[in-house]
Amino acid sequence: MTAAQADLQAQFLEMPDGLRIDRPEVADGAVIWRIAKDSKALDLNSSYSYLLWCRDFAGTSVVARGADGRPVGFITGYIRPSRPETLVVWQVAVDAAHRGRGLAAALLDGLTAQVAAGQAAAESALTSVETTIAPGNTASERLFTSYAERHGAPVEREVLFGAGAFPDGPHDPEVLYRIGPFGH
């Protein structure tokens, strides 16, 4: 483990036993793609996009690694260009064998702490998190509303993209969850 990885890990004491949080690497892209595919809940992007994500957005994404070093869960995110104080969480997935242990919540807390620390060094502040959730995805709804509760932040919801906005056929609407400002 590098010094940077040790610093990152030291911030996250709530990881389930035997797992550690880390930044994704390009070599993780194929496993992350498989976890997303196996989730059956996410819109699956191309395998190429997961490789690029691990290269270009590693600073705003995290993976959970098992004892063998392979990812068992991930969150991908990015800083919203028009709102640099906002982290957009793109996808969250945990391998089936590791669900039900609080891993997604630990990853989300870890990711926002990582991004906030990076922004503090850049003299800006993380004030909100955004994500979209399809209606009926109760696991994601619980993950993000409990995150807001833990961090004392309000949650606003509105339809970001209606079902008719998607050109590739039937798709549920995507509801924007805006969490923040923090410490409200």
N, C-alpha and C positions, 0 to 999 in steps of 0.2 A: 504494500500500500504506500502510495506517495504521500508526502507531507500535505499536499492539497487535499487528497482524499481523506486523510486522517482528520484534518481541520473540518471538512464537511461532515464526516461521520460523528465527530464530537458534538455537533450541534443537535443531533437527533438521537435522543436516548429512548424514544418510544417505539423503536422498530421492534417487531416481533422477534423472538429468539432465533438466532442463527441467520438472520438477514442483515444486510447493511445497505445503506443508501450510497449512491454514486452518481457521477455524471455519465451519461451515455457516450459510447465511442462508436465509430463507424462499424466496427466489428459486431456491435450489438443490434444493428439494424434488422438483420434477418430474424433474430429471435423476437424482437419487438413486433415485427410484422406478423409472425406466427401467433403471438399472444393476442394481438388485435383481431386476427382472423378467427381464432378459436373462441374469442369472447362472445361471438354471435350477437353482440349488442352495438358494436361500433360500425360506422361506415368505413369499410376497408379501403385504404389508399393503396397505391401501387407500392411494391417492395422498394422501388427506387426512391420514393418519397421518404420512406423511413430511413434509408441510408443517408439521404440529404439532411433529414431532420437531425440525425445523430451527429452529423458534421457541422451544420450551420446553426443549430439551435441547442447545442449541448448545455450552454450556460443558462437556459431557461427551461430545461427538461431534467428529469431524474429517472433513474432505474433503481429497483431493489434487486440486490444480488444474493443468491443463495450461497451456501458454503463452497460450491464448486466455481463460483464467480459468474455464473450465467444469470442473466436477468430473469426474474420471476414476476415482475410487475414494472409498470412505467407510467410516467406522466409526461406528455409533450406540451410545451407552451411557448409563447413568444410575447414580447413586449409590443403592445399595440402602437403602430407608428404615429397615429394621430393623437394618442393619449399615452405618452411615455411613462406615466405613473401607474399604468394598468397592465397587469399580467393577464393574458388570455390563455386559459387552459384549453388545449385542443382535444386531447384524448387522455383517458385514464383507463388502464386495464391491468388486471391481476390474473396470473395463471390460475386455472381452476383449483389446483392442489393447494394454493395459498390463500384462497378467499376465506372470509369470515374471521380473520385475525386482526382486523384494523389496519392492514397494510396500506390500503388506498388513503386512509386518513393520515397515517404517518408520512406517506409520500407527499401528500398535499401540504401538510405543515412544513415538511422539510424543503420542498420546492420553494414555497413562498419565503421562508427564512433565507434560503440561498439567494433568491432574486433580490430580496430586500437588502442583504449584506452587499451584494454587488452594486446595487443602486446607491447605497450610502457612500461607497467608495467613489462613485461618479457624481456625488453631490445632488442626487435627485432622490425622491422617496416613492416607494410603492404604497399607493393609497387604496387600490382596489384590485379585485380579481373578477374576471368575466369568464363565463363559459356558456355553452348552449346545451340544452337537454331536451330530448324528444319527450312529449307527454307519455306518461306511463313508465318511464325509466326511474322507478322508485329508488333503486340503489344509488343512482347519481343524485337524485333529488335529496336523499338523506345525507349523502357525503357532503354536498355543498351547503346545505342548510345547517348541518352540525358544525361544519367549518366556520360558518358565519357566527354561530353561537359561541364557539370556543374563542373567537377573536373579537367578540363584542361589536360586530359589524352588522348593519342592516342589509337586507336583501331586497332588491327590486327585480320584478319579473315582467317581461314583455315579449311578445312574439317578434323575433328578429327576422325570420324567413318563414313565410306562410307555405303551406303545402304546394301551392301552385307556382312557387318561385323556382322549383327544381325542374330542370329541363329533361332529366333522364328517367322520368316516370314517377310512379307514386312514391311519395316520401312524406313522412310525418313532418309537421311544422317543427322548427327549432326555436325553443324558448330561451331567450337571453336571461341569464342570471347575473346580475351586477351586484357584487358583494363589496361593500365599503361605503364610506371611508372607514378605515380601521380606527379602533379606539373611540368610536362615535358614542 
